[in-house]
Amino acid sequence: MRSIWNGAISFGLVSIPIKLVNATESHSISFRQIHTEDGGRIRYRKFCDLEDREVTSAEIGKGYEDADGSIIPITDDDLSHLPLPTARTIEIVAFVPADRIDPLQMDAAYYLAAGGAPAAKPYTLLREALKRSNKVAIAKYALRGRERLGMLRVVDEAIAMHGLLWPDEVRAPSGVAPDVDVTVNPKELDLADALMDTLGEVELSDLHDEYREALEEVIAAKAAGESIPDAPQPASGGKVLDLMAALEKSVRAAQESRGEGATAGEEAAPEEAEVRRLPQRKSARTAPKRTTGKKSTSTATKKTAAKKTTASAKKSTAKSAQGTKKAAAKKTTSAKRATAAKTTTAVKSTTAAKSAAKKATPRKRSA
C-alpha cells in the first residue's frame, strides 16, 4: 500500500519511524458531469477575478478571507514557522480505556507501518504494550495543514490509527429527541425485545452494497444497449397507527425470513401471531419483602404438592400389590389345571394297558 505520510511515533523517549497508509477504500461509483445535448464533458477552469484569465496550478496559492472580504495571503514559508511539534510526529499523550472514546468522534482510519528494520523492535514493543493493557493510545499529529487528534489501537498484528474529531467539533444532541411525553408499556417492550431476538446477529462480512450492484447492472445494460432492469417495489410504509400490531407483524416477518413460524407467502392473521414473551423487566426499585407470623402462600403450596405426591405414591403401591396377588393366583390356577390334566392322562394310560393285557391272555378250554 502506498504511504501518504512519513514520520515517527513519539512514545516517551522512544521514537518509532512509521509510514501512514489508508486503512479503508471507497467502492462507490462516481459520475462525470456531461452536456446532455451532445454528451461532452463538463470541465472547470480556474480564472483570476482581477485579470479575467485562466491560471495554472503553479500560480495558485493560499489566502485567508477576512470578515470584510479582504484576502490575507498565507505562504508555505509562513506555515513552516508555526510552533507545531507534531508536524512529522505522532505524539502519544495518554493511554485510556477504549470505551472512553465516543464513536461520534471517529473519523478516517489508517494503518501505521514500521519504517524499516530498525523500527521493528520498538513497533512490536508498543503493539504488545497496548495488547496487555487493554487500552488505546491518544495522540496528536499533523496532516494536510492542521493538527489532529488520533487513537491508536491494535488490529491483528498491526497498529491502526483512527482520526478523531476534537471534542468541540461534536455537536450536542439538543433538540433531536422528541419533545413530547411518550409512555411505552411493558408489552410493547416485550415485543420489541422479541423482534430484536428474532433478528439475531449478523456477520458484518456478509453485508454488501446492494445499491452499487444494482447500479452496475444498469450501467452494463446501457453499455450493451439492453433494457434497464425493473426496479423492485418499495417496501410498504406509512404512518404507524397500531404499534402493537406493527411489532407483531414485524416479528412474524422476521421469523418467516429465517424459516421459523409460518412459511413464506402465508400471512397469518394478527390475532394468531405467536410472540415469545421475554422475562418481565425488573424495576429499578424493588419493594422490600414483608415478614409476618403467618406462613407464606408458597410454603403452603409446597406442602399441598408434597401431600398430593405422597397420596399418588400410596395409590401406585396399592395397585402394584393387587396386580402381584392377581398374577400369583393366576399362576396357582394354571398349575392345578396342569396337574389335573397330567393325572387324567396317566389314568387313561393305565386303563388302556390293562385292557390290552386281557385281550392278549388266551382263554382255557373245558374238558
Secondary structure as the mmCIF struct_conf table of DSSP 4:
data_model
#
loop_
_struct_conf.conf_type_id
_struct_conf.id
_struct_conf.beg_label_comp_id
_struct_conf.beg_label_asym_id
_struct_conf.beg_label_seq_id
_struct_conf.end_label_comp_id
_struct_conf.end_label_asym_id
_struct_conf.end_label_seq_id
STRN STRN1 SER A 3 PHE A 11
TURN_TY1_P TURN_TY1_P1 GLY A 12 LEU A 13
STRN STRN2 VAL A 14 ASN A 22
BEND BEND1 ALA A 23 ALA A 23
HELX_LH_PP_P HELX_LH_PP_P1 SER A 28 SER A 30
STRN STRN3 ILE A 34 ILE A 34
TURN_TY1_P TURN_TY1_P2 THR A 36 ASP A 38
HELX_LH_PP_P HELX_LH_PP_P2 GLY A 40 GLY A 40
STRN STRN4 ARG A 41 ARG A 41
HELX_LH_PP_P HELX_LH_PP_P3 ILE A 42 ILE A 42
STRN STRN5 PHE A 47 CYS A 48
TURN_TY1_P TURN_TY1_P3 ASP A 49 ASP A 52
STRN STRN6 ARG A 53 GLU A 54
HELX_RH_3T_P HELX_RH_3T_P1 SER A 57 GLU A 59
STRN STRN7 LYS A 62 GLU A 65
TURN_TY1_P TURN_TY1_P4 ALA A 67 ASP A 68
BEND BEND2 GLY A 69 GLY A 69
STRN STRN8 ILE A 71 ILE A 74
HELX_RH_AL_P HELX_RH_AL_P1 ASP A 76 SER A 80
TURN_TY1_P TURN_TY1_P5 HIS A 81 HIS A 81
BEND BEND3 LEU A 82 LEU A 82
TURN_TY1_P TURN_TY1_P6 PRO A 85 THR A 86
BEND BEND4 ALA A 87 ARG A 88
STRN STRN9 THR A 89 PRO A 97
HELX_RH_3T_P HELX_RH_3T_P2 ALA A 98 ARG A 100
BEND BEND5 ILE A 101 ILE A 101
HELX_RH_3T_P HELX_RH_3T_P3 PRO A 103 GLN A 105
STRN STRN10 MET A 106 ALA A 114
BEND BEND6 GLY A 116 GLY A 116
HELX_RH_3T_P HELX_RH_3T_P4 ALA A 117 ALA A 119
HELX_RH_AL_P HELX_RH_AL_P2 ALA A 120 SER A 133
TURN_TY1_P TURN_TY1_P7 ASN A 134 ASN A 134
STRN STRN11 LYS A 135 LEU A 143
TURN_TY1_P TURN_TY1_P8 ARG A 144 GLY A 145
STRN STRN12 ARG A 146 VAL A 155
TURN_TY1_P TURN_TY1_P9 ASP A 156 GLU A 157
STRN STRN13 ALA A 158 LEU A 164
HELX_RH_3T_P HELX_RH_3T_P5 PRO A 167 GLU A 169
BEND BEND7 VAL A 170 VAL A 170
HELX_LH_PP_P HELX_LH_PP_P4 ARG A 171 ALA A 172
TURN_TY1_P TURN_TY1_P10 SER A 174 VAL A 176
BEND BEND8 ALA A 177 ALA A 177
BEND BEND9 VAL A 180 VAL A 180
HELX_RH_AL_P HELX_RH_AL_P3 PRO A 186 LEU A 199
HELX_RH_3T_P HELX_RH_3T_P6 LEU A 204 ASP A 206
HELX_RH_AL_P HELX_RH_AL_P4 GLU A 210 ALA A 223
TURN_TY1_P TURN_TY1_P11 ALA A 224 GLY A 225
HELX_LH_PP_P HELX_LH_PP_P5 GLU A 226 SER A 236
BEND BEND10 LEU A 241 LEU A 241
HELX_RH_AL_P HELX_RH_AL_P5 LEU A 243 SER A 257
TURN_TY1_P TURN_TY1_P12 ARG A 258 GLY A 259
BEND BEND11 GLY A 261 ALA A 262
HELX_LH_PP_P HELX_LH_PP_P6 THR A 263 THR A 263
TURN_TY1_P TURN_TY1_P13 ALA A 264 GLY A 265
HELX_RH_3T_P HELX_RH_3T_P7 PRO A 270 GLU A 272
HELX_LH_PP_P HELX_LH_PP_P7 ARG A 276 SER A 283
BEND BEND12 ALA A 284 ARG A 285
HELX_LH_PP_P HELX_LH_PP_P8 ALA A 287 ARG A 290
BEND BEND13 GLY A 293 LYS A 294
HELX_LH_PP_P HELX_LH_PP_P9 LYS A 295 SER A 296
HELX_RH_AL_P HELX_RH_AL_P6 THR A 297 ALA A 360
BEND BEND14 THR A 361 THR A 361
HELX_LH_PP_P HELX_LH_PP_P10 PRO A 362 SER A 366
#
